[in-house]
Amino acid sequence: MLAEYLTDYGYLVVAVGAFVEGETILLLAGYAAQQGALDVRLVLLLGFVGAFAGDQLWFYLARRHGSRWLERRPHLVAKATNTKRLLERHATLFILSFRFIYGLRNLGAVAVALSDVSTRRFFLLNAAAAALWSVLVIGTGYLFGEAAAAMLDQLASIQKQVLAIAGLLACAAIASILLRRWLLRKLS
């Protein structure tokens, strides 16, 4: 289904997917670029812009409205205080890495916004992290697509695509799990 949207709507899906939290979309876009269906340069640009803009939006909304939202939920204040303390000790590492942990990208920007990290610092680190993230995720899709195409030349077209997508998703899941474990050890 994601592959169909990518085929039908191409670059729009890349931009929106990266904005929302689109590891899967960007992996598939990298693969599509390797197959010649999309321009890899445009995919990289849209992946960066979408990821950067999405995190900046969540940061802005949380910075502007997060304290009031948290005040209305006293049961979360203690957890938020502990998280804030931990985040402020390791802010740079957290900002550079939270997007690599599946499911944490949007929440990571919110957590940073509720801390004392300056807007300028977040902006700069978020730009660097979004660039790195988009290049790594799209590059993984591109390289895996190239290797898969060479290895699976004998299979029918549909079988190739299904196996390539399954391989990409498995790589993304394994990388996310390993990074999450490493970060949790590092931040404890």
Helices and strands as residue ranges (DSSP letters): H 2-9, H 11-20, H 23-34, H 40-71, G 74-76, H 77-89, H 91-97, G 98-100, H 105-113, H 119-151, H 157-187
